[in-house]
Amino acid sequence: MFGKVNSVGIYGLDVFDIKVEADISSGLPRFDIVGLPDSAVSESRERVRSAMKNTGFEFPVSRITVNLAPADRRKEGPIYDLAIMIALLQSSEQINIKLDDFAFLGELSLDGKIRRINGVLPMVIGAMQSGIKGIFVPADNANEGAVVDGIDVYPAESVLQVLDHLKGIAKIAPARAQANEEIDELDYMPDFSDVKGQFEAKRALEVAVAGGHNCLLIGAPGTGKSMLAKRIPSIMPSMTFEESLETTKIYSVAGELKKQSRLITKRPFRSPHHTVSAVGLSGGGVIPKPGELSLSHNGVLFLDELPEFSRQSMEIMRQPLEDGVISISRVSGTSVYPCSVMLVCAMNPCPCGYFGHPTRECTCRPGAAQKYLSKVSGPLLDRIDIHIEVPPVDFEKLSDEHKGESSAEIRKRVEAARKIQQERLRNTSANCNAQMSPSMTRDFCRTSDGAMKLLQTAFDKLGLSARAYDKILRVARTIADLDNSEIIEATHIAEAIQYRSLDRKFWSK
């Protein structure tokens, strides 16, 4: 006796079709699962056995073989429990239902209830693309799967509920994507109006967000570096549906989605501690999972106290920041996760933190500031477009009760600048100025004669590299977009040069 049902497998973000085949034959009682299962899949035998007994079905006392095809792909996790039980019920002739149009996902409890699993959203998308008409998922995962059009997503609480639907006894209503509550997210985010002083730093962050530029905040302890960084999401452009879907897929695979959650519509802000491992940043493990880089996709990755991160952790970010994707290779395969992030870093100017402070004396040895900076990988610094000094705030500004410009006002200018960039770059692979290639920089960064003369002077006096030359042009292009100027003027170049603190030899001591 033979049964076969559809399911879906996942490795990283790579989704593939699974056929769960069950065969019952004569011989000594035995239950084998084949098709490269990991230990969690192999343990399905005991969960399925108990679930069948406790829901009133008869477990076959025969030789049972379950095959998860294709047999050359590694199968991981408890996601196949429901499909295995349905296939066994079919092969033991306890049900006789046509199941070709359905797929089944879910972990079984011993009493036949269906538990929440990870990775439902990408698997539902994969099932829809394979022509599956309906898919049964745990009820707790239904909201994330319901955002996919073209397939019916059935929220299932138990095996009995699934079977009642298939038999036509009690139909399960397909889950429908719920509209997000009409809430202004800015009302629940830290706002730039709370920041006293720091007008130059706030302007630099506005430029950084408008062009998607990586930035580094340098200043003494207590000057507000972390406070400024945490307010960056409040001025970032709203996420598109495609960005929300891609980000939600990553969080679904990582198991980071909350119960009954829907699409992620708020840009991620991840701030790992400096003790985070290289694997924690990049992702990995025996079963590759997304790391902080991928969990920050379409959002902000904030690294506070940058020199305190391990050298390996900093080095591992170099290529992903350049490419926007990260590949994790293991014996069982390679997982590729997107990681298009805005990197924001903060650091003290020296070990004691007071080098260059107007009122407090630096207690470090001569050359300590340069040595402290050398902890940061040079190639990583090369990938940071803007480095800005964050000076101490004086008493007069701190005690001023007048509120500064709100995040909502800054966000309007940022979104206007992004629209200009999207129109300019619509036929390219870039989405913002920071992602422009050298050839795009030459094509789109047209300068006035005065601007080019100023850039030449800065290039000669500061000894800029070719990479720094390109970065200044891209930042100046963003400043010009904020001014709604087609041509980069000398004032735009001058401001962009001011955002190169390290090139201006701030670290000499």
BATIDO-357775 format. One line per 10 residues: their letters; for each residue x, y, z of N, C-alpha, C. Coordinates in steps of 0.02 Angstrom, whole numbers, m for minus. Example, Ala and Ser with C-alpha at 12.3 -4.5 7.8 and 13.67 -1.06 7.14 Angstrom:
BEGIN
as = 660,m284,390,615,m225,390,660,m165,390; 642,m112,354,684,m53,357,645,2,394
//
This chain:
BEGIN
mfgkvnsvgi = 42,m59,0,0,0,0,44,62,0; 24,112,m39,68,168,m53,29,234,m48; 61,285,m20,31,352,m16,82,405,m32; 60,461,m59,106,515,m77,71,582,m69; 103,629,m33,76,696,m24,132,747,m37; 112,809,m47,159,864,m61,179,900,3; 242,920,3,266,964,56,318,1010,25; 351,1050,66,401,1098,42,460,1096,88; 520,1097,59,582,1100,98,615,1167,91; 660,1182,137,696,1246,135,767,1237,161
ygldvfdikv = 814,1269,127,884,1271,150,908,1343,142; 916,1378,198,928,1449,193,864,1483,168; 869,1519,112,810,1547,80,793,1507,17; 829,1453,4,817,1412,m55,761,1362,m41; 706,1368,m77,647,1325,m66,643,1273,m122; 623,1212,m104,617,1159,m154,558,1114,m137; 529,1083,m189,471,1039,m179,492,974,m147; 449,948,m105,460,883,m72,399,838,m85; 412,777,m104,360,726,m108,371,678,m50; 321,674,m7,325,629,51,289,564,30
eadissglpr = 328,511,21,302,446,m1,303,397,57; 248,362,66,243,312,120,223,245,91; 259,193,110,245,125,87,237,80,148; 184,40,148,173,m9,202,174,m78,170; 219,m120,195,226,m188,166,230,m239,223; 225,m302,205,228,m356,255,300,m363,279; 307,m389,338,373,m398,368,372,m379,441; 429,m384,473,434,m366,543,420,m291,551; 384,m272,605,368,m202,615,431,m159,618; 431,m107,576,488,m62,573,465,3,540
fdivglpdsa = 493,58,562,474,123,535,538,160,515; 551,167,451,611,200,426,592,263,387; 631,315,397,625,376,357,690,386,320; 686,389,254,745,396,211,738,460,169; 793,479,137,794,540,97,834,595,128; 891,578,160,936,625,193,902,665,248; 868,632,296,838,669,352,890,685,406; 882,742,440,924,754,498,890,722,559; 919,732,618,892,698,677,821,721,694; 806,785,682,738,810,697,687,777,652
vsesrervrs = 705,765,588,659,731,543,651,658,564; 707,626,581,703,556,602,659,547,664; 659,596,708,618,591,768,544,598,753; 527,616,691,456,619,671,421,553,682; 459,498,679,428,432,688,389,428,753; 420,451,808,387,445,872,330,495,879; 339,555,851,285,605,855,224,582,815; 237,556,755,182,533,712,147,473,743; 186,426,771,157,367,802,109,386,858; 132,431,903,90,451,959,30,492,936
amkntgfefp = 41,537,887,m14,578,862,m69,535,831; m51,483,793,m101,439,764,m141,403,817; m106,377,867,m140,340,921,m187,385,960; m163,447,975,m202,492,1018,m257,530,982; m261,522,916,m316,553,879,m366,501,853; m358,438,877,m407,387,860,m392,347,797; m333,353,769,m314,313,711,m272,254,731; m267,207,687,m228,146,701,m160,152,668; m108,144,709,m41,146,681,m25,77,651; m5,73,587,7,8,555,64,m30,589
vsritvnlap = 50,m92,607,102,m136,636,130,m176,578; 173,m144,538,201,m173,478,268,m141,464; 296,m159,408,359,m126,388,340,m61,351; 360,m5,379,342,61,352,405,96,327; 402,119,266,457,159,238,429,225,214; 458,279,239,439,347,216,499,376,180; 488,399,119,541,429,79,525,503,67; 575,545,80,569,617,67,608,632,4; 572,638,m52,604,648,m116,605,723,m134; 659,747,m165,717,711,m191,764,689,m136
adrrkegpiy = 795,632,m145,836,602,m93,905,634,m88; 923,678,m135,990,708,m132,991,777,m99; 934,798,m71,931,862,m36,921,849,38; 962,884,78,959,876,150,892,902,177; 859,863,219,795,882,249,806,897,324; 782,954,346,796,976,414,734,999,450; 731,986,515,678,1013,557,616,969,559; 568,988,601,508,948,611,451,968,564; 466,1004,510,413,1032,468,374,980,429; 400,918,424,367,867,383,321,821,422
dlaimiallq = 313,832,488,272,788,529,202,779,501; 169,834,486,100,831,463,95,794,396; 142,808,351,140,774,286,152,699,293; 197,680,338,211,609,348,150,573,376; 115,604,424,56,572,452,1,566,399; m10,617,358,m62,613,306,m44,558,256; 21,553,238,42,501,191,31,431,220; 44,423,286,33,358,318,m41,340,321; m82,390,336,m155,377,337,m180,357,268; m150,387,217,m169,371,149,m146,301,130
sseqinikld = m84,284,146,m57,219,127,m88,162,167; m112,177,227,m146,125,267,m221,123,254; m243,163,205,m312,165,181,m361,186,237; m336,226,284,m381,254,334,m414,318,309; m386,347,257,m419,401,220,m413,386,146; m460,410,107,m458,401,34,m479,466,1; m431,512,m3,m445,580,m26,m393,599,m78; m414,634,m131,m367,660,m181,m330,720,m152; m263,716,m150,m223,767,m116,m173,802,m161; m180,793,m227,m130,820,m273,m124,896,m271
dfaflgelsl = m178,931,m255,m177,1004,m257,m157,1036,m191; m141,994,m140,m126,1021,m74,m55,1005,m53; m28,1047,m9,36,1034,23,26,1041,99; 70,1009,137,62,1007,210,127,1026,245; 122,1071,294,179,1092,334,158,1094,407; 202,1072,452,186,1080,522,218,1026,566; 235,1046,626,261,1000,677,202,974,718; 202,910,734,149,879,773,168,874,846; 120,889,889,128,870,959,102,799,967; 112,770,1024,93,699,1034,18,688,1034
dgkirringv = m21,742,1043,m94,734,1042,m125,757,976; m83,768,925,m109,785,859,m118,859,846; m99,902,894,m100,973,881,m42,992,835; m50,1048,800,1,1069,752,36,1131,779; 103,1126,785,142,1180,816,174,1225,763; 189,1285,784,221,1336,743,290,1312,718; 308,1332,657,373,1315,628,405,1378,599; 468,1374,580,504,1430,549,504,1423,473; 508,1480,439,516,1480,367,453,1472,326; 395,1484,355,332,1472,320,324,1518,259
lpmvigamqs = 341,1582,266,330,1629,211,367,1609,148; 433,1597,149,465,1575,86,439,1508,61; 419,1463,106,393,1399,83,325,1406,50; 283,1450,75,219,1462,42,230,1492,m27; 277,1539,m32,293,1568,m97,317,1513,m145; 360,1468,m121,384,1413,m163,329,1367,m184; 282,1351,m139,226,1307,m156,181,1340,m209; 169,1404,m202,129,1440,m251,162,1439,m320; 227,1448,m322,263,1448,m386,265,1378,m417; 255,1326,m377,254,1257,m402,184,1236,m424
gikgifvpad = 136,1279,m418,68,1263,m441,23,1232,m389; 44,1231,m326,1,1205,m272,m58,1254,m262; m118,1226,m256,m178,1268,m248,m192,1287,m175; m176,1242,m129,m190,1255,m59,m136,1224,m15; m119,1258,40,m67,1232,85,m91,1239,157; m83,1185,196,m101,1185,267,m39,1202,308; m46,1254,349,10,1276,391,m15,1282,463; 30,1283,512,8,1295,581,m30,1361,587; m81,1362,628,m123,1422,635,m81,1482,656; m29,1471,696,13,1526,719,55,1556,664
nanegavvdg = 62,1521,608,101,1545,551,57,1573,495; m8,1570,504,m54,1585,448,m47,1657,424; m37,1704,470,m35,1774,449,24,1788,402; 82,1759,416,139,1773,373,130,1740,304; 98,1681,302,87,1648,238,31,1680,197; m15,1714,231,m74,1740,197,m59,1799,152; 1,1829,158,18,1886,115,32,1865,44; 38,1799,31,55,1774,m36,m10,1765,m75; m13,1796,m133,m71,1789,m177,m63,1727,m221; m120,1698,m242,m118,1642,m289,m119,1574,m257
idvypaesvl = m127,1570,m191,m129,1506,m156,m172,1515,m94; m213,1464,m78,m252,1465,m17,m211,1439,41; m205,1479,93,m166,1460,153,m216,1443,208; m217,1379,229,m265,1356,278,m233,1352,347; m256,1390,396,m228,1387,463,m255,1326,500; m212,1281,520,m234,1218,550,m212,1214,623; m259,1199,667,m244,1190,738,m224,1118,754; m252,1069,716,m240,999,731,m248,957,668; m225,895,673,m232,848,617,m306,834,603; m345,827,655,m417,813,646,m451,870,608
qvldhlkgia = m431,931,622,m460,988,586,m442,985,512; m380,965,496,m358,958,427,m400,904,392; m408,848,425,m446,792,394,m519,810,385; m549,845,433,m618,866,425,m627,912,365; m577,954,353,m581,997,294,m576,956,230; m528,910,228,m518,870,168,m579,826,153; m613,803,206,m672,761,196,m735,802,183; m730,868,190,m788,910,178,m834,916,238; m813,892,297,m855,894,357,m858,965,386; m800,997,392,m797,1066,419,m739,1101,384
kiaparaqan = m758,1146,339,m708,1180,299,m670,1232,340; m605,1237,327,m563,1289,357,m562,1349,311; m578,1406,337,m576,1467,295,m504,1487,282; m486,1499,218,m417,1520,204,m400,1585,240; m339,1588,263,m316,1648,298,m312,1706,249; m330,1765,272,m326,1825,231,m277,1874,263; m238,1906,220,m190,1954,245,m226,2011,279; m208,2025,340,m240,2079,378,m203,2144,365; m241,2196,356,m210,2262,346,m175,2283,409; m117,2315,401,m82,2341,460,m123,2396,493
eeideldymp = m120,2399,558,m156,2452,593,m131,2520,570; m178,2567,567,m161,2634,545,m126,2670,602; m62,2657,608,m23,2688,662,36,2724,631; 47,2785,650,105,2822,626,165,2798,666; 209,2760,633,265,2730,668,311,2783,698; 313,2843,667,356,2895,694,337,2915,765; 273,2906,782,250,2924,849,280,2877,902; 304,2819,881,329,2769,928,404,2757,920; 438,2802,884,510,2798,876,543,2856,911; 605,2847,933,643,2905,958,648,2958,904
dfsdvkgqfe = 638,3021,922,632,3075,872,693,3121,876; 714,3147,818,771,3192,816,757,3258,852; 693,3274,863,678,3336,898,701,3333,971; 713,3273,996,736,3266,1066,811,3280,1074; 847,3283,1018,920,3291,1020,937,3365,1027; 972,3382,1080,993,3451,1091,1059,3465,1054; 1060,3519,1016,1121,3537,980,1136,3486,925; 1200,3475,913,1225,3425,864,1195,3437,794; 1192,3500,774,1162,3515,709,1203,3485,651; 1269,3487,657,1311,3460,604,1303,3384,599
akralevava = 1300,3351,657,1292,3278,656,1224,3258,628; 1172,3295,646,1105,3279,620,1102,3291,545; 1135,3343,521,1138,3355,449,1175,3299,414; 1231,3276,443,1269,3222,413,1228,3158,408; 1189,3143,460,1147,3083,459,1091,3090,409; 1064,3150,400,1013,3161,349,1042,3146,279; 1103,3170,267,1136,3157,203,1148,3082,195; 1171,3049,249,1186,2978,246,1124,2937,228; 1068,2952,261,1006,2915,248,980,2930,179; 984,2992,158,957,3012,93,992,2975,36
gghnclliga = 1057,2960,44,1094,2925,m8,1111,2854,7; 1090,2829,67,1107,2760,86,1180,2750,102; 1213,2803,125,1285,2800,139,1300,2771,208; 1353,2730,212,1378,2707,277,1411,2767,312; 1406,2768,379,1435,2825,414,1466,2803,480; 1514,2845,503,1550,2833,566,1545,2896,608; 1521,2888,670,1515,2944,717,1574,2940,766; 1612,2995,772,1672,2996,814,1663,3049,867; 1669,3030,930,1661,3080,982,1674,3052,1051; 1681,3096,1100,1694,3076,1169,1632,3043,1199
pgtgksmlak = 1641,3007,1254,1583,2976,1288,1532,3029,1308; 1468,3014,1298,1415,3058,1320,1397,3113,1272; 1425,3113,1213,1409,3167,1164,1346,3152,1125; 1320,3091,1129,1256,3076,1097,1261,3034,1034; 1316,2998,1026,1325,2957,965,1271,2903,960; 1262,2865,1013,1212,2811,1012,1141,2840,1007; 1129,2895,1040,1063,2927,1038,1046,2948,967; 1094,2975,931,1084,2995,862,1071,2934,818; 1111,2882,828,1105,2822,786,1036,2789,794; 1011,2787,855,947,2754,867,888,2792,836
ripsimpsmt = 899,2853,816,846,2893,784,848,2889,708; 897,2855,681,902,2850,608,841,2817,576; 814,2762,603,755,2731,570,696,2779,564; 692,2830,607,635,2876,605,637,2922,544; 694,2927,510,699,2970,451,711,2930,387; 710,2864,392,720,2823,333,656,2819,292; 661,2811,226,601,2806,184,560,2745,203; 495,2749,190,451,2692,204,471,2632,162; 461,2572,189,478,2511,152,427,2498,97; 452,2477,39,407,2454,m14,381,2384,4
feeslettki = 330,2361,m32,303,2294,m19,357,2241,m32; 397,2251,m86,449,2202,m101,502,2200,m46; 520,2258,m19,569,2259,36,540,2226,98; 477,2239,113,445,2207,171,444,2132,164; 426,2108,104,422,2037,92,490,2004,100; 541,2035,71,609,2006,75,635,2004,146; 623,2058,183,645,2060,253,607,2010,296; 542,2003,284,502,1956,322,524,1885,309; 543,1869,248,568,1802,232,629,1784,274; 674,1832,281,734,1820,321,717,1808,394
ysvagelkkq = 672,1849,421,653,1841,491,613,1777,501; 576,1756,451,538,1693,456,586,1634,460; 636,1633,418,685,1579,419,725,1578,484; 739,1638,510,779,1642,572,738,1628,634; 671,1622,627,629,1612,685,621,1674,727; 630,1733,696,626,1796,733,558,1829,729; 512,1800,690,445,1829,685,405,1812,748; 368,1860,773,327,1848,831,264,1810,811; 232,1780,860,171,1741,849,118,1786,817; 86,1758,765,32,1792,729,56,1857,695
srlitkrpfr = 122,1862,682,147,1922,650,134,1921,575; 133,1980,546,122,1987,474,187,2012,443; 180,2049,388,239,2076,356,274,2126,402; 340,2127,398,379,2177,434,377,2241,392; 351,2294,421,345,2357,385,390,2411,415; 422,2396,470,467,2443,503,539,2422,488; 579,2468,463,648,2450,444,686,2424,505; 722,2369,497,759,2340,553,813,2387,579; 825,2385,643,881,2419,675,913,2368,721; 971,2344,702,1006,2292,741,1068,2324,772
sphhtvsavg = 1079,2309,835,1136,2338,871,1170,2284,912; 1209,2239,880,1242,2186,918,1297,2213,964; 1307,2179,1019,1361,2197,1066,1428,2183,1034; 1480,2219,1056,1545,2211,1024,1576,2142,1037; 1547,2103,1082,1573,2035,1093,1543,1984,1044; 1501,2007,997,1470,1962,950,1524,1926,909; 1512,1862,894,1560,1824,855,1553,1838,781; 1602,1816,743,1598,1824,670,1538,1787,642; 1523,1728,670,1464,1690,647,1400,1727,665; 1399,1759,723,1341,1797,743,1326,1855,695
lsgggvipkp = 1379,1885,668,1370,1939,620,1351,1913,551; 1387,1863,527,1378,1840,458,1323,1789,451; 1310,1751,505,1264,1694,501,1304,1630,495; 1270,1575,506,1304,1511,502,1274,1459,547; 1315,1413,570,1291,1357,609,1288,1295,566; 1275,1237,597,1268,1175,560,1213,1182,508; 1157,1210,529,1103,1229,484,1109,1304,476; 1135,1330,419,1150,1401,413,1089,1445,426; 1096,1490,473,1044,1538,489,1069,1608,476; 1024,1656,464,1046,1725,451,1079,1755,513
gelslshngv = 1130,1796,501,1163,1832,555,1138,1904,559; 1172,1944,599,1150,2013,608,1152,2053,543; 1200,2038,500,1203,2073,435,1138,2063,396; 1115,2001,391,1055,1987,352,992,2010,389; 992,2005,455,934,2029,493,927,2105,490; 980,2139,469,977,2212,459,959,2230,388; 945,2182,346,930,2194,275,874,2246,267; 887,2295,224,841,2352,212,834,2397,273; 881,2392,319,879,2434,379,948,2456,399; 959,2460,465,1021,2488,493,1056,2435,535
lfldelpefs = 1121,2428,524,1164,2389,569,1208,2438,606; 1197,2444,672,1234,2492,713,1286,2456,754; 1349,2475,745,1405,2446,783,1433,2500,829; 1414,2496,892,1439,2544,941,1506,2520,967; 1550,2567,984,1618,2551,1007,1653,2507,954; 1657,2532,894,1683,2493,837,1751,2461,849; 1801,2496,878,1866,2464,887,1866,2405,935; 1812,2398,975,1809,2342,1022,1785,2277,990; 1759,2281,929,1740,2220,893,1803,2182,873; 1798,2116,871,1857,2076,853,1876,2089,780
rqsmeimrqp = 1940,2079,766,1964,2090,698,1928,2044,648; 1916,1983,669,1882,1935,624,1811,1957,609; 1776,1984,660,1708,2008,649,1707,2065,599; 1755,2111,604,1756,2167,558,1775,2146,488; 1823,2100,483,1846,2078,417,1791,2040,379; 1749,2005,416,1699,1963,383,1645,2006,350; 1641,2070,369,1589,2113,340,1610,2146,275; 1673,2142,257,1698,2181,201,1662,2165,135; 1664,2103,115,1633,2085,51,1557,2090,52; 1523,2067,105,1450,2075,106,1427,2148,100
ledgvisisr = 1463,2194,131,1445,2265,125,1452,2289,54; 1501,2262,19,1512,2281,m51,1461,2250,m97; 1446,2186,m86,1403,2148,m133,1329,2151,m116; 1312,2164,m53,1242,2164,m33,1214,2095,m21; 1255,2043,m24,1234,1974,m9,1290,1940,29; 1273,1887,66,1324,1848,101,1311,1775,90; 1364,1738,73,1359,1666,59,1389,1628,118; 1352,1578,141,1375,1535,196,1380,1464,169; 1440,1438,165,1451,1372,136,1462,1320,190; 1427,1264,184,1435,1208,228,1438,1144,185
vsgtsvypcs = 1454,1088,217,1459,1025,181,1393,1009,146; 1337,1025,180,1271,1008,154,1247,1056,100; 1283,1112,89,1261,1158,37,1281,1230,54; 1262,1276,10,1277,1347,18,1213,1386,23; 1209,1429,74,1151,1473,83,1172,1544,66; 1131,1579,29,1144,1649,11,1089,1692,40; 1109,1740,82,1061,1786,113,1076,1857,91; 1024,1897,76,1036,1967,60,1056,2006,121; 1096,2058,112,1115,2101,169,1130,2171,145; 1081,2201,113,1088,2271,91,1072,2315,150
vmlvcamnpc = 1123,2339,184,1114,2375,248,1147,2443,244; 1123,2487,288,1158,2549,301,1199,2538,364; 1264,2538,358,1308,2526,415,1321,2592,451; 1306,2593,516,1319,2652,557,1364,2630,614; 1421,2663,621,1469,2645,674,1481,2705,719; 1499,2691,781,1516,2744,828,1578,2723,866; 1620,2771,883,1681,2756,920,1706,2817,957; 1744,2805,1010,1779,2858,1044,1842,2876,1005; 1870,2935,1013,1929,2953,975,1994,2921,1001; 1992,2894,1061,2051,2863,1091,2028,2817,1147
pcgyfghptr = 2073,2778,1177,2051,2732,1230,2017,2766,1289; 2042,2824,1311,2009,2857,1367,1947,2896,1344; 1945,2912,1280,1886,2943,1251,1888,3019,1246; 1942,3051,1268,1941,3124,1272,1994,3158,1230; 2020,3124,1180,2066,3156,1134,2029,3211,1095; 2055,3272,1097,2024,3327,1062,1966,3359,1099; 1953,3337,1161,1897,3365,1200,1915,3437,1222; 1867,3484,1217,1883,3554,1233,1895,3568,1307; 1868,3526,1352,1874,3542,1423,1907,3486,1464; 1910,3426,1438,1940,3370,1477,2004,3348,1443
ectcrpgaaq = 2052,3331,1484,2119,3314,1459,2122,3240,1441; 2151,3225,1385,2162,3155,1364,2220,3126,1405; 2209,3068,1435,2260,3036,1478,2298,2981,1442; 2287,2974,1378,2320,2921,1340,2392,2939,1323; 2432,2889,1310,2500,2900,1289,2502,2930,1219; 2557,2964,1201,2563,2990,1133,2556,2934,1081; 2519,2948,1030,2508,2898,977,2452,2849,991; 2420,2855,1051,2369,2806,1069,2307,2812,1024; 2291,2874,1003,2232,2883,961,2241,2848,894; 2301,2856,865,2314,2823,801,2313,2747,810
kylskvsgpl = 2342,2723,865,2342,2651,878,2272,2624,889; 2230,2664,922,2161,2644,934,2123,2639,868; 2133,2687,824,2102,2685,759,2125,2625,718; 2189,2606,727,2216,2551,687,2183,2484,704; 2145,2481,760,2108,2420,775,2053,2408,723; 2031,2462,692,1979,2456,641,2011,2440,575; 1985,2389,542,2011,2368,477,2010,2425,427; 2068,2436,395,2072,2487,343,2022,2477,287; 2016,2415,260,1966,2404,208,1895,2417,231; 1881,2406,296,1814,2421,321,1802,2496,322
ldridihiev = 1853,2534,344,1847,2607,343,1837,2633,271; 1867,2599,223,1860,2619,153,1788,2613,130; 1748,2571,164,1678,2561,144,1631,2608,182; 1659,2654,219,1619,2703,256,1625,2771,221; 1569,2796,195,1570,2857,154,1578,2920,196; 1547,2921,255,1544,2981,295,1571,2967,365; 1622,3007,386,1642,3004,456,1640,3075,483; 1601,3081,537,1586,3147,564,1602,3151,638; 1630,3207,659,1644,3218,730,1581,3239,766; 1571,3212,826,1514,3229,868,1542,3264,930
ppvdfeklsd = 1542,3330,932,1573,3366,988,1528,3366,1050; 1556,3383,1108,1515,3390,1168,1464,3447,1160; 1408,3440,1194,1356,3491,1192,1363,3536,1253; 1363,3602,1243,1372,3647,1300,1307,3655,1339; 1312,3685,1398,1255,3690,1443,1198,3730,1413; 1215,3783,1377,1163,3826,1349,1117,3788,1302; 1145,3744,1262,1104,3705,1215,1065,3650,1252; 1097,3621,1302,1063,3567,1339,1003,3594,1377; 1008,3654,1403,954,3682,1443,901,3718,1402; 913,3724,1337,865,3757,1293,802,3713,1287
ehkgessaei = 744,3741,1304,682,3703,1303,651,3700,1233; 678,3738,1187,652,3738,1119,669,3672,1084; 618,3640,1055,630,3576,1021,658,3588,952; 702,3542,931,732,3547,865,685,3521,811; 712,3516,751,674,3492,694,654,3420,705; 592,3403,689,566,3335,701,589,3286,648; 586,3223,664,604,3171,616,558,3172,555; 494,3188,566,447,3190,510,467,3240,458; 492,3298,480,512,3350,432,575,3329,394; 622,3298,429,683,3274,396,666,3218,348
rkrveaarki = 620,3176,368,601,3119,326,572,3141,259; 535,3195,258,506,3221,196,562,3238,146; 615,3270,171,670,3288,126,707,3226,102; 715,3177,148,748,3115,129,709,3079,74; 644,3073,83,603,3038,34,603,3074,m34; 604,3140,m33,607,3179,m95,673,3165,m131; 728,3163,m93,793,3149,m123,797,3077,m151; 767,3030,m115,767,2960,m138,727,2953,m203; 672,2990,m209,633,2986,m271,673,3011,m331; 712,3063,m320,755,3089,m374,806,3035,m394
qqerlrntsa = 835,3001,m344,885,2949,m359,854,2890,m395; 795,2868,m372,762,2811,m403,745,2825,m476; 725,2886,m491,711,2905,m560,774,2905,m602; 829,2931,m573,892,2934,m609,921,2865,m621; 913,2821,m572,945,2755,m575,897,2699,m596; 839,2717,m624,787,2667,m637,809,2612,m685; 856,2626,m729,878,2575,m777,945,2543,m758; 964,2550,m694,1026,2521,m670,1012,2473,m613; 1065,2441,m588,1058,2394,m532,1059,2429,m464; 1073,2494,m464,1077,2532,m401,1009,2560,m381
ncnaqmspsm = 998,2567,m316,936,2597,m290,947,2665,m258; 1010,2681,m242,1025,2745,m211,1096,2764,m230; 1116,2825,m213,1181,2850,m233,1239,2809,m207; 1233,2783,m145,1288,2745,m116,1303,2681,m155; 1254,2656,m192,1263,2593,m228,1288,2604,m300; 1302,2666,m318,1326,2678,m387,1395,2649,m397; 1405,2620,m456,1471,2595,m475,1514,2654,m499; 1580,2644,m507,1622,2699,m533,1598,2727,m599; 1574,2684,m644,1550,2709,m708,1486,2750,m699; 1441,2728,m654,1381,2768,m640,1400,2835,m609
trdfcrtsdg = 1451,2834,m566,1473,2896,m534,1496,2946,m587; 1533,2922,m637,1555,2967,m690,1496,2994,m730; 1445,2951,m742,1389,2971,m784,1341,3019,m749; 1330,3007,m684,1276,3043,m649,1301,3100,m604; 1366,3103,m590,1392,3154,m545,1423,3211,m586; 1382,3249,m620,1405,3305,m660,1417,3365,m615; 1475,3396,m621,1495,3450,m576,1506,3515,m615; 1500,3571,m579,1517,3635,m608,1593,3643,m608; 1617,3693,m644,1690,3704,m648,1718,3720,m579; 1682,3761,m540,1705,3778,m473,1708,3718,m427
amkllqtafd = 1659,3674,m434,1658,3614,m392,1717,3568,m408; 1733,3561,m472,1789,3517,m491,1855,3547,m468; 1863,3613,m471,1925,3644,m448,1934,3634,m373; 1879,3641,m335,1882,3630,m263,1900,3558,m247; 1871,3511,m284,1886,3440,m272,1959,3425,m289; 1985,3456,m341,2055,3446,m359,2101,3472,m305; 2085,3530,m278,2125,3558,m223,2125,3512,m163; 2065,3487,m144,2060,3441,m87,2098,3377,m100; 2094,3353,m162,2128,3290,m180,2203,3297,m170; 2230,3354,m192,2303,3364,m187,2325,3377,m116
klglsarayd = 2288,3419,m79,2310,3439,m12,2300,3383,39; 2246,3344,31,2231,3292,80,2259,3224,60; 2285,3219,0,2313,3155,m23,2260,3101,m27; 2202,3118,m56,2146,3071,m59,2161,3013,m106; 2131,2956,m91,2135,2898,m135,2082,2902,m189; 2087,2859,m239,2037,2856,m292,1969,2837,m263; 1969,2793,m213,1906,2773,m182,1874,2831,m145; 1916,2871,m109,1890,2929,m73,1863,2981,m122; 1895,2988,m180,1872,3033,m232,1801,3015,m254; 1790,2949,m267,1723,2927,m287,1672,2938,m232
kilrvartia = 1692,2925,m170,1645,2932,m114,1625,3005,m104; 1672,3050,m110,1655,3121,m103,1606,3141,m158; 1617,3117,m219,1570,3134,m273,1501,3106,m259; 1496,3045,m234,1430,3015,m220,1394,3052,m164; 1432,3069,m111,1401,3106,m56,1379,3175,m81; 1421,3208,m122,1403,3273,m149,1341,3267,m194; 1335,3211,m229,1276,3200,m271,1213,3196,m227; 1219,3165,m169,1162,3162,m123,1145,3230,m96; 1196,3269,m78,1184,3337,m52,1149,3379,m105; 1171,3371,m168,1138,3407,m223,1066,3385,m232
dldnseiiea = 1053,3320,m222,984,3296,m227,940,3326,m173; 968,3334,m113,930,3365,m59,915,3438,m75; 959,3469,m114,948,3538,m136,909,3541,m202; 890,3482,m228,854,3478,m292,893,3512,m348; 959,3499,m348,1004,3527,m398,1029,3472,m444; 1023,3483,m509,1046,3433,m557,1122,3432,m561; 1154,3490,m551,1227,3496,m555,1256,3499,m485; 1312,3465,m474,1348,3469,m410,1387,3533,m408; 1371,3576,m361,1405,3641,m355,1462,3637,m304; 1501,3691,m301,1558,3694,m256,1536,3686,m183
thiaeaiqyr = 1478,3714,m165,1454,3709,m96,1440,3636,m77; 1416,3597,m126,1401,3526,m113,1466,3487,m103; 1516,3502,m144,1581,3469,m136,1613,3488,m69; 1607,3552,m50,1637,3575,13,1606,3539,72; 1539,3530,72,1507,3495,126,1527,3422,128; 1532,3391,69,1552,3320,66,1623,3311,93; 1667,3358,80,1736,3353,105,1737,3358,181; 1691,3398,209,1687,3404,282,1668,3339,316; 1639,3293,278,1619,3228,305,1674,3176,297; 1736,3199,290,1793,3152,284,1843,3168,339
sldrkfwsk = 1822,3162,401,1864,3180,458,1930,3143,458; 1929,3079,442,1991,3040,444,2039,3061,390; 2013,3079,331,2057,3102,278,2088,3170,294; 2055,3208,338,2081,3274,357,2130,3268,415; 2156,3209,427,2208,3195,475,2189,3216,546; 2125,3201,562,2100,3214,630,2140,3175,681; 2171,3121,659,2201,3074,708,2274,3087,722; 2303,3139,696,2373,3151,710,2381,3174,783; 2431,3146,815,2442,3167,885,2516,3161,900
//
